[in-house]
Amino acid sequence: MYEKIIIALLLSEQRKQIDHLFSEPVIIGIILSVIAVIDGTILLISSCICRLRKRNPSAAQPSPTHDTGVPLSSVETENPERSDE
């Protein structure tokens, strides 16, 4: 019931057009420039994140303390060497 009343009130009112300070091409230019600024900001942030991730990859991987020539994935279990001696 309320929906019919609201629709009837909306249809009975005359629409008033707002007078704009700018012409249509100027408004389109403003909207496109705002979109370009938002896209540029997103791309700049993405570029900064990529540069930060690639800056120093050697710092993320610790260097081995001694070079044994054995791959890091292998584990020796039979005769472990003692470093105490």
C-alpha positions as CSV (number, residue, x, y, z in Angstrom):
1,M,0.0,0.0,0.0
2,Y,2.8,2.4,0.9
3,E,4.6,1.6,-2.2
4,K,1.7,2.8,-4.4
5,I,1.5,6.0,-2.4
6,I,5.2,6.7,-2.8
7,I,5.1,6.0,-6.5
8,A,2.1,8.2,-6.9
9,L,3.8,11.1,-5.1
10,L,7.0,10.7,-7.1
11,L,5.1,10.7,-10.4
12,S,2.9,13.7,-9.5
13,E,5.9,16.0,-8.8
14,Q,7.3,18.0,-11.6
15,R,11.0,17.5,-12.1
16,K,13.2,20.6,-11.7
17,Q,16.5,20.8,-13.6
18,I,19.4,22.1,-11.7
19,D,21.4,24.9,-13.3
20,H,25.0,24.0,-13.4
21,L,27.9,26.4,-13.2
22,F,29.9,24.3,-15.7
23,S,29.0,23.1,-19.2
24,E,28.7,19.4,-20.0
25,P,32.1,19.0,-21.6
26,V,33.7,20.6,-18.5
27,I,31.9,18.3,-16.2
28,I,33.0,15.3,-18.3
29,G,36.6,16.5,-18.2
30,I,36.4,16.9,-14.4
31,I,35.0,13.4,-13.9
32,L,37.7,11.8,-16.3
33,S,40.5,13.7,-14.5
34,V,39.3,12.4,-11.1
35,I,39.2,8.9,-12.5
36,A,42.8,9.3,-13.9
37,V,44.1,10.6,-10.5
38,I,42.6,7.6,-8.7
39,D,44.0,5.1,-11.3
40,G,47.4,6.8,-11.1
41,T,47.4,6.6,-7.3
42,I,46.6,2.9,-7.4
43,L,49.4,2.3,-10.0
44,L,51.9,4.3,-8.0
45,I,51.2,2.4,-4.8
46,S,51.5,-0.9,-6.7
47,S,54.8,0.1,-8.2
48,C,56.2,1.1,-4.8
49,I,55.2,-2.2,-3.3
50,C,56.9,-4.1,-6.2
51,R,60.0,-2.1,-5.8
52,L,60.1,-2.7,-2.0
53,R,59.7,-6.4,-2.6
54,K,62.5,-6.6,-5.1
55,R,64.9,-4.2,-3.3
56,N,67.1,-6.6,-1.3
57,P,66.3,-10.2,-1.9
58,S,69.7,-11.4,-0.4
59,A,68.6,-10.0,3.0
60,A,65.7,-12.4,3.1
61,Q,67.8,-15.5,2.5
62,P,70.4,-16.1,5.2
63,S,73.9,-17.1,4.0
64,P,75.2,-20.4,5.2
65,T,77.9,-20.2,8.0
66,H,80.2,-22.8,6.3
67,D,80.3,-24.2,2.8
68,T,80.0,-28.0,2.9
69,G,79.0,-28.5,-0.7
70,V,75.9,-30.4,0.5
71,P,72.5,-29.2,-0.6
72,L,70.5,-27.5,2.2
73,S,67.7,-30.0,1.8
74,S,69.8,-33.0,2.8
75,V,70.2,-34.0,6.4
76,E,73.0,-36.2,7.8
77,T,71.9,-38.5,10.5
78,E,74.5,-41.3,10.9
79,N,77.7,-39.5,11.9
80,P,77.1,-35.9,13.0
81,E,80.2,-33.8,13.5
82,R,80.8,-32.2,16.8
83,S,81.8,-28.6,16.8
84,D,82.7,-28.7,20.6
85,E,86.0,-30.4,20.1
